[in-house]
Amino acid sequence: MSLAALSSPISALTRDRRTQGLLCALVGAVAFSGKAIVAKLMYRHGADAISVVGLRMALALPMFLLMAWWAGRSAGQGGQVGGTGGAGQKALSRRQVWQVIGLGFTGYYLASTLDFLGLQYISASLERAILYLNPSLVLLLSVLLLGQRLRWAQVLALVISYAGVLVVFLHDWDLAHLVSDSATSLDARSAVAIGSLLVLMSALSYAIYLMGSGQLVQELGSMRLVGQASCAACVMCLAQWWVAHAVSDGRLGGVAHLPWQVWTLSALNATACTVLPVWLVMRGVQLLGASVAAQIGMVGPLSTIWLASWFLDEPVSARLMLGTGTVLVGILVLTRMGRPGAESPQVKVVVESEGGRS
């Protein structure tokens, strides 16, 4: 058989894999963006942040358990699910158990709780713009804690990114009465400021997770680590839900009074906006590589703007688009700071920010 005859099916197979990877990365990024939309719709039906997080994690826990089991099983058969690693079904050491618990606390429990608390006060678009600062926060933590030196190009990328977030923040500040869902005695602008701080702390918590997960990803594989750390976080969120409800005499975390729409939205949040996108983005990385998947994932903030406008009637302005675009430019510059021919560490952060965040 000639080389020409062989090249046609090989090219078709390559195109199919690339198309599948593009679709997985794209749909995964948009699905993750829907998390904030679903949460804010639940708030409008009377749910609070504690019940939103609790319901989401309660419904997602069986799926994360299945994910962790399947990743370990596949690795044990010689496959590599969702990234590097190959520990198979080998039991975790005591050190690894505590690492998984710690990463579950910072990356999924604390980050998720702070994120949903902040979403009560700010627009979905501002929340997504702040969360996209993850790569810059990892870089800053590396400078402060590990002594890494900043290059001028990285400084420029940081300035661009934070300038973009400032533009989006000022958009919310000026339209605070339209974007804040605060049911407290706070005035609208104070609510926007507090919500922004809470989401920034969520991004910082997840950045700490990303910094601490590198060695364990190599040992367990990214999908297995995400599944196990998420399971640990689910248990923490359920414990928090029970404690908050008991301490507040039912004022926080109550679900008996919630309408059926909240339960439907919770199921959607746990499946289509949490577990399914994890697999889709990881699959996209497997087929395309982290760099391409990261660039496709940047559609997330833009899709959030349009989803928020469609479902929440949040205002869309030229200033909002400018600020969001500026954030993406800054992060794109930061992801290209690696050596020629090698992927930047920030590329991995961008992908994991979308592919692992629950």
C-alpha positions in Angstrom: 0.0 0.0 0.0 1.4 3.4 -0.9 2.1 6.2 1.5 -0.5 8.4 -0.3 -3.2 5.7 0.4 -2.2 5.6 4.1 -2.1 9.4 4.6 -5.8 10.0 3.8 -7.3 7.9 6.7 -4.5 9.1 9.1 -5.3 12.7 8.3 -9.0 12.1 8.7 -8.3 10.5 12.1 -6.2 13.4 13.2 -8.9 15.9 12.1 -11.5 13.9 14.0 -9.4 13.9 17.2 -8.7 17.6 16.9 -12.4 18.4 16.2 -13.4 16.3 19.2 -10.8 18.0 21.4 -12.0 21.5 20.3 -15.6 20.6 21.0 -14.7 19.2 24.4 -12.7 22.2 25.5 -15.2 24.6 24.2 -18.3 23.0 25.7 -16.5 22.4 28.9 -15.5 26.1 29.2 -19.0 27.3 28.5 -20.5 24.8 30.9 -18.2 25.9 33.7 -19.4 29.5 33.0 -22.9 28.4 33.7 -22.2 27.7 37.3 -22.5 31.3 38.3 -25.7 31.8 36.3 -27.3 28.8 37.9 -26.3 29.9 41.4 -27.7 33.4 40.9 -31.0 31.9 39.7 -31.1 29.8 42.8 -30.6 32.9 44.9 -33.6 34.5 43.2 -35.7 31.5 44.4 -34.8 32.1 48.0 -31.7 29.8 48.4 -28.7 31.1 50.4 -25.0 30.4 49.7 -24.7 27.6 52.3 -27.7 25.6 50.8 -26.4 26.2 47.2 -23.0 24.8 48.0 -24.5 22.0 50.1 -27.0 20.8 47.5 -24.4 21.0 44.8 -21.8 18.9 46.6 -24.4 16.4 47.9 -25.5 15.7 44.4 -22.0 15.7 42.9 -20.5 13.4 45.5 -21.6 10.1 44.0 -20.3 11.2 40.6 -16.9 12.3 42.1 -16.6 8.9 43.8 -17.2 7.2 40.5 -14.7 9.5 38.8 -12.0 8.7 41.4 -12.7 5.0 41.2 -12.7 5.0 37.4 -9.4 7.0 37.2 -7.7 4.6 39.5 -9.0 1.6 37.6 -8.0 3.0 34.2 -4.5 3.9 35.5 -4.2 0.4 37.0 -4.9 -1.1 33.5 -2.0 1.1 32.0 -4.1 4.1 30.9 -3.5 7.6 31.9 -6.7 9.4 32.6 -6.8 13.2 32.5 -3.1 13.8 32.6 0.1 12.3 34.0 0.5 9.8 36.7 0.1 6.1 36.9 -0.2 5.0 40.5 -3.1 2.7 39.5 -5.2 1.4 42.3 -2.3 1.5 44.8 -3.6 2.7 48.1 -2.8 6.2 49.2 0.0 6.6 51.7 -0.8 8.5 54.9 1.1 11.5 53.5 -1.0 11.4 50.3 -4.2 11.1 52.3 -3.5 14.3 54.2 -2.3 16.0 51.0 -5.6 15.2 49.3 -7.6 16.4 52.3 -5.6 19.7 52.4 -5.9 20.2 48.6 -9.6 19.4 48.9 -10.0 22.1 51.6 -8.2 24.9 49.7 -9.0 24.0 46.1 -12.7 23.0 46.4 -14.3 23.5 49.8 -12.9 26.9 50.7 -12.7 28.2 47.1 -16.3 27.1 46.3 -17.8 28.4 49.5 -16.1 31.9 49.1 -17.1 32.0 45.5 -20.8 31.3 46.1 -20.8 33.8 49.0 -19.4 36.4 46.7 -21.8 35.7 43.9 -24.6 37.0 46.2 -23.2 40.5 45.8 -21.6 40.8 42.3 -22.4 40.1 38.7 -21.5 36.8 37.1 -19.3 38.6 34.7 -17.2 40.2 37.4 -16.9 36.9 39.3 -15.6 35.1 36.2 -13.1 38.0 35.5 -11.7 37.8 39.0 -11.4 34.0 38.9 -9.4 34.3 35.7 -6.7 36.0 37.8 -5.6 32.5 39.0 -2.4 32.4 36.8 -1.3 35.8 38.0 -2.0 34.8 41.7 0.1 31.7 41.2 2.9 33.8 39.8 2.7 36.3 42.6 2.7 33.5 45.2 5.8 32.0 43.5 7.6 35.3 43.8 6.6 35.9 47.5 7.1 32.3 48.7 9.6 30.7 46.4 11.8 33.6 45.4 10.9 33.4 41.7 12.1 36.5 39.8 9.6 38.5 37.7 10.4 39.4 34.1 9.3 42.7 32.7 7.0 40.9 30.3 5.3 39.2 33.2 4.9 42.5 35.0 3.3 43.9 31.9 0.9 40.9 31.8 0.0 41.4 35.5 -0.7 45.1 35.0 -2.9 44.4 32.0 -4.8 41.6 33.8 -5.5 43.7 36.9 -6.4 46.8 34.9 -9.0 44.7 33.1 -10.5 43.5 36.4 -10.6 47.1 37.7 -12.6 48.1 34.6 -15.1 45.3 35.2 -15.3 46.2 38.9 -16.0 49.8 38.2 -18.7 48.7 35.8 -20.4 46.8 38.7 -19.7 49.7 41.0 -21.6 52.1 38.9 -24.5 49.7 38.3 -24.4 48.2 41.8 -28.2 48.5 42.2 -28.7 46.3 39.1 -26.0 43.6 39.7 -26.0 43.0 43.5 -28.4 40.4 44.8 -27.7 41.3 48.4 -30.6 40.6 50.8 -28.8 42.1 53.7 -28.8 45.7 55.1 -25.7 46.5 53.1 -25.9 49.2 50.5 -25.4 48.1 46.9 -21.8 49.4 46.5 -20.7 48.0 49.8 -22.1 44.6 48.7 -20.2 44.8 45.4 -16.9 45.6 47.3 -17.4 42.7 49.8 -18.5 40.3 47.0 -15.4 41.1 45.0 -13.1 40.5 48.0 -14.8 37.2 48.7 -14.3 36.0 45.1 -10.7 37.2 45.1 -10.1 35.2 48.2 -11.7 32.2 46.4 -9.2 32.7 43.6 -6.3 33.0 46.0 -7.4 29.8 47.8 -7.5 27.9 44.5 -4.1 29.3 43.5 -2.7 27.8 46.7 -4.3 24.5 45.6 -2.6 24.7 42.2 0.8 25.4 43.7 0.5 22.5 46.1 -0.9 20.0 43.7 2.0 19.6 41.3 3.8 16.6 42.9 0.5 14.8 43.7 -0.7 15.2 40.1 2.4 13.3 39.0 1.8 10.6 41.5 -1.9 10.1 41.1 -2.9 11.6 37.7 -5.0 14.8 37.4 -8.4 13.0 37.1 -7.8 10.8 40.1 -6.6 13.7 42.2 -9.6 15.9 41.2 -12.0 13.1 42.0 -10.5 12.3 45.4 -9.9 15.9 46.5 -13.5 16.8 45.4 -14.9 13.9 47.4 -13.0 15.3 50.5 -14.4 18.7 49.8 -17.9 17.4 49.4 -17.8 15.9 52.9 -16.5 19.2 54.3 -19.3 21.2 52.5 -21.9 18.8 53.9 -20.5 19.1 57.4 -20.5 22.9 57.0 -24.1 22.8 55.8 -25.2 20.7 58.8 -23.3 23.0 61.3 -24.6 26.2 59.8 -28.2 25.0 59.8 -27.9 23.8 63.4 -26.2 26.9 64.8 -28.5 29.3 63.0 -31.6 27.4 64.1 -32.5 26.8 60.4 -32.0 30.4 59.2 -29.0 29.3 57.1 -28.9 26.3 54.8 -32.6 25.6 55.0 -34.2 23.7 52.0 -37.6 22.7 53.2 -39.1 26.0 52.0 -37.4 26.0 48.6 -39.4 25.5 45.4 -38.9 22.7 43.0 -36.9 25.0 40.7 -34.1 25.1 43.2 -33.8 21.4 43.2 -33.8 21.2 39.4 -31.1 23.9 39.2 -29.0 22.1 41.8 -29.1 19.0 39.7 -28.1 21.0 36.7 -25.3 22.7 38.7 -23.9 19.4 40.0 -23.9 17.6 36.6 -23.7 20.0 33.7 -21.8 22.8 35.5 -19.5 20.7 37.7 -18.7 17.1 37.0 -19.3 16.9 33.2 -17.1 20.0 32.4 -14.2 18.4 34.5 -14.2 15.4 32.1 -14.7 17.5 29.0 -11.8 19.9 29.7 -9.5 17.1 30.7 -10.4 15.2 27.5 -9.8 18.4 25.5 -6.3 18.6 27.1 -5.6 15.0 26.3 -6.5 15.5 22.6 -5.2 19.0 22.0 -2.5 19.7 24.7 -2.7 22.1 27.5 -1.7 25.2 25.5 -4.5 24.9 22.9 -7.1 23.9 25.5 -6.2 26.9 27.6 -6.7 29.3 24.7 -10.0 27.7 23.9 -11.0 28.0 27.6 -10.7 31.7 27.4 -14.1 31.8 25.8 -15.4 31.3 29.4 -15.6 34.9 30.6 -17.1 36.0 27.3 -19.8 33.3 27.4 -20.5 34.3 31.0 -21.3 37.8 29.9 -23.8 36.7 27.3 -25.3 34.0 29.5 -25.8 36.5 32.4 -27.4 38.9 30.0 -29.7 36.2 28.6 -30.8 34.5 31.8 -30.2 37.2 34.5 -30.8 40.5 32.5 -27.4 41.7 33.7 -26.3 44.8 31.7 -23.8 44.4 28.9 -21.8 47.5 28.1 -18.8 48.4 26.0 -16.9 49.0 29.2 -17.7 45.5 30.4 -16.5 44.0 27.2 -13.4 46.1 27.2 -12.5 45.1 30.8 -13.1 41.4 30.1 -11.1 41.5 26.9 -8.3 43.2 28.7 -8.2 40.5 31.4 -8.0 37.8 28.7 -5.2 39.7 26.9 -3.2 39.9 30.1 -3.7 36.2 30.9 -2.8 35.2 27.3 0.4 37.2 27.5 1.2 35.4 30.8 0.6 32.0 29.3 3.1 32.7 26.6 6.0 33.4 29.0 7.4 29.9 28.7 10.5 28.9 26.8 10.2 28.3 23.1 9.0 24.8 22.4 7.8 24.3 26.0 4.6 25.1 27.7 4.6 27.8 30.3 3.7 26.8 33.9 0.9 29.4 33.6 -0.7 27.4 30.8 -1.2 24.4 33.1 -2.7 26.8 35.6 -5.2 28.2 33.2 -6.3 24.7 32.1 -6.5 23.4 35.7 -8.4 26.5 36.8 -11.2 25.5 34.4 -10.6 21.8 34.3 -10.3 21.1 38.0 -12.3 23.9 39.7 -15.5 22.6 41.3 
